[in-house]
């Protein structure tokens, strides 16, 4: 199945209450803001977008979709194999969005998370959301937000499932 366009995905995120910001365009080799080359993907080129009507303007080109960490969700960072095993253990209302990136798995949990054994992404960070393209690869959903009705997870429950899986 073909992934949605960045415009379609950004519209869905905003419609579900997740603010997003347009990031640079990535061609798989470099990041660009207009004609200017930038060093990394995690710099928004505009303020947060909260209205679906504003999405078309920003994502008419294949821009990254960046979400501010700490607003709609916090992010646990862990190895892909561990996150996948933990996600398989959780079902029903305990499921949460899990994405795989070239840097490892990113697990979306409720804001205010206080994990004990896994790294928490800084609350001032920006997270590239699928189907954003990154220089070393792409961000893809393992458990999509649509699969959880856009409910984020419980950090403690996910961490416990990860410890059981390990």
Secondary structure, DSSP 8 states (H G I E B T S, - for coil): -----HHHHHHHHHHTT--BEEEEEE-SS-EEETTEEES-S---SS--B-SHHHHHHHTSS-EEEEEETTTS-EEEEE-HHHHHHHHHH--GGG---EEEETTEEEEEE-TT---SSSEE--TT-EEEETT-EETTEE-EEEE-GGGGTT--B-HHHHHHHHHHH-
